[in-house]
């Protein structure tokens, strides 16, 4: 009877542990691009997905470097360069604060990221 009670208690604790989930990823930076389409999220790690060749990279951590004219987020699988310059998404026409260049497996993707910014008509 003691064994059964102990087994029940262990199973109950394991069940409650499996119900616990890690907190959702904190995304502090988002970027996107077209032709081919791709998205990038940077939080505690980097998540990159592109429609070309079903490219997908997810890394749990990265190194951050300051560039003369921007920032670089890098791992052995992906390099993300962010340059502060207004960038207009070619498909949606939405303006973003940064130009973004992503390099993975010797393929380079270009797009826009950061905060949305208003465009001024001349």
C-alpha positions in Angstrom: 0.0 0.0 0.0 2.9 2.4 0.8 4.5 1.6 -2.6 1.3 2.4 -4.4 0.8 5.7 -2.5 4.5 6.6 -3.3 4.1 5.7 -7.0 0.9 7.7 -7.2 2.6 10.7 -5.6 5.6 10.5 -8.0 3.3 10.2 -11.0 1.3 13.2 -9.9 4.4 15.3 -9.4 5.7 14.2 -12.9 2.4 15.1 -14.5 2.3 18.5 -12.9 5.9 19.1 -14.0 5.1 18.3 -17.6 2.3 20.8 -17.5 4.8 23.6 -16.7 6.0 25.4 -19.7 8.9 27.7 -20.4 8.0 31.3 -20.7 7.3 32.5 -24.2 10.4 33.7 -26.0 11.0 37.4 -25.4 11.4 39.1 -28.8 13.2 42.3 -28.7 13.9 42.7 -32.4 12.0 41.8 -35.5 12.9 42.0 -39.2 11.5 40.8 -42.5 12.3 40.7 -46.2 10.9 39.7 -49.6 12.0 37.9 -52.7 12.6 35.5 -51.1 10.4 36.0 -48.1 12.0 35.7 -44.7 11.5 36.7 -41.0 13.9 37.2 -38.2 13.3 37.4 -34.4 16.0 38.2 -31.9 15.3 37.8 -28.2 17.3 35.5 -26.0 18.4 33.8 -29.2 17.9 34.1 -32.9 15.2 32.6 -35.0 15.4 33.0 -38.8 13.1 31.4 -41.4 13.3 31.9 -45.2 11.3 30.4 -48.0 14.4 29.7 -50.1 15.3 26.1 -49.7 13.2 25.9 -46.5 16.0 27.7 -44.6 15.4 27.7 -40.8 18.0 28.6 -38.2 17.3 28.7 -34.4 20.1 29.5 -32.0 19.7 29.8 -28.2 22.4 32.5 -27.8 24.5 34.9 -29.8 27.4 37.3 -29.6 26.7 41.1 -30.0 29.3 43.3 -31.7 29.2 47.1 -32.3 30.0 48.0 -35.9 31.1 51.5 -36.9 27.7 52.0 -38.5 25.5 49.5 -36.7 25.3 46.2 -34.7 26.1 42.6 -35.5 24.5 39.6 -33.9 26.5 36.5 -34.7 26.8 32.7 -34.1 28.6 30.1 -36.1 25.4 29.5 -38.1 24.1 33.0 -38.8 25.2 36.6 -38.9 22.7 39.5 -38.7 23.9 43.1 -39.4 21.6 45.9 -38.4 22.2 49.4 -39.8 20.2 52.4 -38.6 18.8 53.8 -41.8 15.1 54.1 -42.9 14.1 51.1 -44.9 10.9 50.7 -46.8 9.5 47.1 -47.2 9.1 46.5 -50.9 5.9 44.5 -50.5 3.9 46.4 -47.9 5.4 49.9 -48.3 5.8 50.1 -44.5 8.9 52.0 -43.3 11.2 50.6 -40.6 14.0 52.2 -38.7 16.8 49.8 -39.8 18.2 48.0 -42.8 19.0 44.4 -42.0 21.4 42.0 -43.7 21.2 38.3 -42.8 23.9 35.8 -43.8 23.5 32.1 -43.4 25.2 29.2 -45.3 26.8 31.7 -47.7 23.4 33.1 -48.7 22.6 36.8 -48.0 19.1 38.1 -47.4 18.3 41.9 -47.2 15.3 43.5 -45.6 14.0 45.9 -43.0 13.6 45.7 -39.2 13.2 47.5 -35.9 10.4 50.0 -35.1 8.0 51.3 -37.7 8.6 54.9 -38.7 6.4 57.3 -40.6 7.3 58.3 -44.1 7.3 62.0 -44.9 5.9 63.1 -48.3 8.0 65.6 -50.1 
